[in-house]
Amino acid sequence: MNFAVFNCEGNVSDSTNRLIKHARCTEICGAIASKILKDMLSQVFFRASMYYIFNEERGAGESGKSTIVKQMKIIHESGFTPEDFKQYRPVVYSNTIQSLVAILRSLPILGLTYGNNEREIDGKMVFDVIQRMEDTEPFSEELLAAMKRLWADSGIQACFGRSNEYQLNDSAKYFLDDLDRLGAKDYQPTEQDILRTRVKTTGIVEVHFSFKNLNFKLFDVGGQRSERKKWIHCFEDVTAIIFCVAMSEYDQVLHEDETTNRMQESLKLFDSICNNKWFTDTSIILFLNKKDLFEEKIRKSPLTICFPEYSGAQEYGEAAAYIQAQFEAKNKSTTKEIYCHMTCATDTHNIQFVFDAVTDVIIANNLRNCGLY
């Protein structure tokens, strides 16, 4: 780092005066140097705040990226507004009934039947609501009772237990286990309800917030194959990419291509992003998300479904480390470091801790790029 050097010498014969003048000059130069450094740091931090990007990078969507964006609103803003709670109420209704419908549709496909044949009438009632496009409306007493009977049915539970074989929102159990609360006439969504809702991301959504005296611009982009072409070329100078992967979906297939494993698709996309010419100097931060669901699932669904060569234990620690290693191995650069975090997007404390660490990485990398670190 170069500083301007001022000539502070004068025609002063007295040694004491020279020392005093030298001291004053040193003080002035120090103040100027401090101001220059402060200005440079401000520019570094401004760059970090202006070009921070948050990417969902997973082929199937639903990696939990949008949930983390919601967490930023809780952690770094004033939380959800009354209008937000109002707007998410119909989303909760729709997510709940659509999840139940997904299970009902998969029942015969998987060769399963209702535990009680009387549930067929209840199932027809649910399908009728979907056909009338009333899934965003509050549940009627009759519909609520039918949904509760269906969710308690042994055949439905058996079908739910095989949810990795079809497309089902991760929030299905969360909402269906709480039908009485959701069906109350005075129901209002909680923060956790909003975090659990699923709305497909299309295009690019921009979110602003402040953290550590920085003003961040965070971009939430769609991860489905059809969405990527809308944004991949837009972020050449971004400071960081957060690549979000759902660990729990190692045994599931894509919505848009049911022959392709979701995690294998994520690995391909991570390869293309990590080694992309647009992101040569961009920090890559890997969120291995939904660690809670992964820890539960790995005990009963083998990791060999996605990685046939895996020979380790069917337990969280070893399996998670293996997945992390598969992503890190895609990095072809000897100078680029991948910063990996295991996350649970619905856990506010976890995301707050992780994002604090992520921000420190972004700031440090910007200082390093400017020769200040």
C-alpha positions in Angstrom: 0.0 0.0 0.0 1.5 3.4 -1.0 1.0 6.7 0.9 1.8 10.2 -0.1 4.9 11.4 1.6 5.1 15.1 2.6 8.3 17.0 2.9 8.1 18.5 6.4 11.5 20.0 6.7 11.8 23.9 7.2 14.5 26.5 7.8 14.5 25.9 11.6 17.9 26.0 13.3 16.7 25.3 16.8 16.8 21.5 17.4 13.8 21.7 19.8 11.7 23.5 17.2 12.8 20.9 14.6 11.7 18.1 16.9 8.3 19.8 17.6 7.8 20.5 13.9 8.7 16.9 13.0 6.3 15.6 15.6 3.5 17.7 14.2 4.3 16.7 10.7 4.3 13.0 11.7 0.9 13.5 13.3 -0.5 15.1 10.2 1.0 12.4 7.9 -0.5 9.7 10.2 -3.9 11.4 10.1 -3.7 11.6 6.3 -2.6 7.9 6.0 -5.4 6.9 8.3 -7.9 8.8 6.2 -6.6 7.2 3.0 -6.8 3.7 4.6 -10.4 4.4 5.8 -11.4 5.5 2.3 -9.9 2.4 0.8 -11.6 0.2 3.3 -14.9 1.9 2.6 -14.4 1.2 -1.1 -13.6 -2.4 -0.4 -16.7 -2.8 1.8 -18.9 -1.0 -0.6 -17.9 -3.4 -3.3 -18.7 -6.3 -1.0 -22.1 -4.8 -0.3 -23.0 -4.0 -3.9 -22.0 -7.3 -5.5 -22.9 -9.9 -3.0 -25.0 -12.6 -4.7 -26.9 -15.4 -3.2 -27.4 -18.2 -5.8 -29.6 -21.2 -5.6 -27.5 -23.7 -7.5 -29.4 -26.9 -7.5 -31.1 -28.5 -10.4 -34.4 -29.3 -8.8 -35.0 -26.1 -6.9 -36.1 -26.5 -3.3 -32.6 -26.5 -1.8 -33.7 -24.2 0.9 -32.1 -21.1 -0.7 -35.3 -19.0 -0.5 -35.8 -20.0 3.1 -32.3 -18.6 3.9 -33.4 -15.4 2.1 -36.4 -15.2 4.4 -34.1 -15.7 7.4 -32.2 -12.6 6.3 -35.4 -10.6 6.8 -35.8 -12.1 10.3 -32.2 -11.6 11.3 -31.2 -8.4 9.7 -34.4 -6.5 9.2 -37.4 -6.1 11.5 -38.8 -9.5 10.5 -42.0 -10.2 8.6 -44.6 -7.4 8.3 -48.4 -7.8 9.1 -48.9 -7.8 5.3 -46.3 -10.6 4.9 -48.3 -12.8 7.4 -51.5 -12.0 5.6 -50.0 -12.9 2.2 -48.5 -16.2 3.4 -51.7 -17.5 4.9 -53.1 -18.8 1.6 -49.7 -20.2 0.7 -49.8 -22.3 3.9 -53.2 -23.6 2.9 -52.1 -24.4 -0.6 -48.8 -26.1 0.5 -50.7 -28.2 3.0 -53.4 -29.5 0.7 -51.1 -29.8 -2.3 -48.8 -32.0 -0.2 -51.6 -34.3 0.7 -52.7 -34.5 -3.0 -49.2 -35.5 -4.0 -49.4 -38.4 -1.5 -52.9 -39.4 -2.7 -51.8 -39.4 -6.4 -48.7 -41.5 -5.6 -50.7 -44.1 -3.6 -51.8 -46.3 -6.6 -48.6 -45.6 -8.5 -46.6 -47.3 -5.7 -49.1 -50.1 -5.5 -50.5 -49.1 -2.2 -54.1 -48.8 -0.9 -55.9 -46.9 1.8 -55.9 -48.7 5.2 -59.6 -47.9 5.4 -61.6 -47.9 2.1 -63.8 -45.2 3.4 -60.9 -42.8 2.9 -61.7 -42.9 -0.8 -64.6 -40.5 -0.2 -62.3 -38.2 1.8 -59.7 -38.3 -1.0 -62.4 -37.3 -3.6 -63.3 -34.3 -1.5 -59.6 -33.2 -1.5 -59.3 -33.6 -5.2 -62.5 -31.7 -5.8 -61.0 -28.7 -3.9 -58.0 -28.8 -6.2 -60.2 -29.1 -9.3 -62.2 -26.0 -8.2 -58.8 -24.2 -7.6 -59.8 -23.5 -4.0 -56.6 -24.7 -2.4 -55.7 -21.3 -1.1 -58.9 -20.9 0.8 -59.3 -21.6 4.6 -60.3 -25.2 5.2 -64.0 -25.9 5.8 -64.9 -28.1 8.8 -65.7 -31.0 6.4 -62.5 -30.6 4.5 -60.4 -30.3 7.7 -62.0 -33.5 9.1 -61.4 -35.4 5.8 -57.7 -34.3 5.7 -57.2 -35.4 9.3 -58.7 -38.8 8.6 -56.6 -39.2 5.5 -53.3 -38.2 7.2 -54.0 -40.7 10.0 -54.7 -43.5 7.5 -52.1 -46.3 7.6 -52.0 -46.5 3.8 -51.3 -42.8 3.5 -48.6 -43.1 6.1 -47.0 -45.9 4.2 -47.0 -43.8 1.1 -45.5 -40.9 2.9 -42.7 -43.1 4.1 -41.7 -43.7 0.5 -41.8 -40.0 -0.4 -38.3 -40.1 -1.9 -39.9 -42.0 -4.8 -42.1 -39.1 -5.9 -42.1 -35.3 -5.6 -43.2 -34.0 -2.2 -42.5 -30.8 -0.3 -40.2 -31.2 2.7 -42.8 -29.2 4.7 -45.5 -31.8 4.2 -45.2 -33.5 7.6 -44.7 -30.2 9.4 -48.1 -28.8 8.1 -50.1 -32.1 8.1 -49.1 -32.8 11.6 -50.6 -29.5 12.7 -54.0 -29.5 10.8 -56.0 -28.5 13.9 -54.0 -25.3 14.3 -54.0 -24.5 10.5 -57.7 -25.2 10.4 -58.7 -22.8 13.2 -60.9 -19.9 12.0 -58.5 -17.4 13.6 -55.3 -19.0 12.1 -52.4 -16.7 11.5 -49.1 -18.0 10.2 -46.1 -18.0 12.5 -42.5 -17.2 11.5 -41.8 -20.9 11.3 -44.8 -21.4 9.1 -43.6 -18.8 6.6 -40.1 -20.3 6.7 -41.6 -23.7 5.8 -43.7 -22.5 2.9 -42.6 -23.3 -0.6 -43.0 -21.0 -3.6 -41.0 -21.7 -6.7 -38.4 -19.0 -7.5 -38.6 -17.6 -11.0 -36.4 -14.9 -12.5 -34.3 -12.9 -10.1 -35.5 -11.5 -6.7 -33.4 -8.8 -5.0 -33.3 -8.4 -1.2 -31.6 -5.5 0.7 -30.3 -5.6 4.3 -27.6 -4.2 6.5 -25.0 -6.2 8.5 -21.7 -5.3 10.1 -22.2 -1.7 8.8 -22.4 -2.9 5.3 -25.4 -2.6 2.9 -25.9 -5.9 1.2 -27.7 -6.6 -2.1 -28.7 -10.2 -2.2 -30.0 -11.8 -5.3 -32.2 -14.9 -5.2 -32.3 -16.7 -8.5 -34.1 -19.8 -9.8 -32.2 -23.0 -9.8 -34.3 -25.1 -12.1 -32.8 -25.8 -15.5 -35.1 -23.5 -17.3 -34.2 -20.6 -15.0 -30.4 -20.6 -15.2 -30.1 -19.0 -18.6 -31.8 -15.9 -17.2 -29.0 -15.1 -14.8 -25.7 -17.0 -15.4 -24.2 -14.2 -17.5 -25.3 -11.3 -15.2 -22.9 -11.6 -12.4 -19.4 -11.5 -13.7 -18.1 -9.2 -10.9 -19.9 -10.6 -7.9 -18.1 -10.8 -4.6 -19.4 -14.2 -3.6 -21.7 -17.0 -4.6 -23.5 -19.1 -2.1 -24.2 -22.5 -3.7 -27.0 -24.1 -1.8 -27.5 -27.9 -2.0 -30.2 -30.0 -0.2 -28.2 -32.9 1.4 -31.4 -34.8 2.1 -32.2 -35.2 -1.6 -29.4 -37.6 -2.5 -32.0 -40.3 -3.1 -34.5 -38.2 -5.1 -34.9 -37.3 -8.8 -35.5 -34.0 -10.5 -39.0 -32.6 -11.2 -38.1 -31.9 -14.8 -36.3 -35.1 -15.4 -37.2 -38.1 -13.3 -34.3 -40.1 -14.6 -31.7 -37.7 -13.1 -30.6 -37.9 -9.4 -30.9 -34.5 -7.8 -27.6 -34.5 -6.1 -25.8 -35.7 -9.2 -27.4 -32.7 -11.0 -26.2 -30.4 -8.2 -22.6 -31.7 -8.6 -22.7 -31.0 -12.4 -24.0 -27.5 -11.8 -21.5 -26.9 -9.0 -18.7 -27.9 -11.4 -20.0 -25.5 -14.1 -20.3 -22.6 -11.6 -17.1 -23.2 -9.6 -15.0 -23.4 -12.8 -16.9 -20.8 -14.8 -14.8 -18.1 -16.5 -17.3 -15.5 -15.1 -16.4 -16.5 -11.5 -12.7 -16.9 -11.6 -12.1 -14.4 -8.8 -15.4 -15.0 -7.0 -15.6 -16.6 -3.5 -17.5 -19.8 -3.6 -19.4 -20.7 -0.4 -21.1 -24.1 -0.2 -24.2 -24.5 1.9 -24.9 -28.2 2.4 -28.4 -27.6 3.6 -31.2 -29.5 5.3 -28.8 -31.3 7.5 -31.6 -32.1 9.9 -33.5 -34.0 7.3 -30.3 -35.7 6.0 -29.4 -36.9 9.5 -32.9 -38.5 9.8 -32.9 -40.0 6.3 -29.4 -41.4 6.2 -30.3 -44.1 8.8 -32.8 -45.7 6.5 -31.9 -44.7 2.9 -28.4 -45.6 1.8 -26.1 -43.0 0.3 -25.1 -45.6 -2.4 -28.4 -44.6 -4.2 -26.5 -41.5 -5.3 -22.9 -42.7 -4.8 -22.6 -46.5 -5.6 -18.9 -46.4 -4.6 -19.6 -45.2 -1.1 -18.4 -47.8 1.5 -18.6 -45.8 4.7 -21.1 -45.9 7.5 -24.7 -45.0 7.2 -24.4 -42.2 9.7 -24.5 -38.5 9.6 -20.8 -37.5 10.2 -19.1 -39.9 7.7 -21.8 -39.6 5.0 -21.9 -35.8 5.2 -18.1 -35.6 5.0 -18.2 -37.8 1.9 -20.8 -35.5 0.2 -18.7 -32.4 1.0 -15.6 -34.1 -0.5 -17.5 -34.8 -3.7 -18.3 -31.2 -4.2 -14.8 -29.9 -3.2 -13.3 -32.3 -5.7 -15.0 -30.5 -8.5 -12.8 -27.4 -7.9 -10.1 -27.4 -10.6 -8.4 -24.2 -9.3 -5.4 -24.5 -7.1 -5.9 -21.0 -5.7 -9.7 -21.0 -5.2 -10.9 -22.2 -1.8 -14.4 -23.6 -1.2 -15.9 -22.5 2.1 -18.3 -25.2 3.2 -21.0 -25.0 5.9 -23.6 -27.6 7.0 -26.9 -25.7 7.4 -30.5 -26.0 8.4 -32.4 -23.2 6.7 -35.3 -23.3 9.0 -33.1 -22.8 12.1 -32.7 -19.1 12.6 -29.8 -19.4 15.1 -27.9 -21.7 12.8 -28.3 -19.4 9.8 -27.3 -16.3 11.8 -24.1 -18.0 13.0 -23.2 -19.3 9.5 -24.0 -16.0 7.7 -21.8 -14.1 10.2 -18.9 -16.4 9.2 -19.7 -16.0 5.6 -19.6 -12.2 5.8 -16.2 -12.4 7.5 -14.9 -14.4 4.6 -16.3 -12.0 2.0 -14.7 -9.0 3.8 -11.4 -10.8 4.2 -11.3 -11.8 0.6 -12.0 -8.2 -0.5 -9.2 -6.9 1.7 -6.8 -9.5 0.4 -7.7 -8.6 -3.2 -6.8 -5.0 -2.5 -3.6 -5.9 -0.7 -4.8 -4.9 2.7 -5.0 -8.4 4.3 
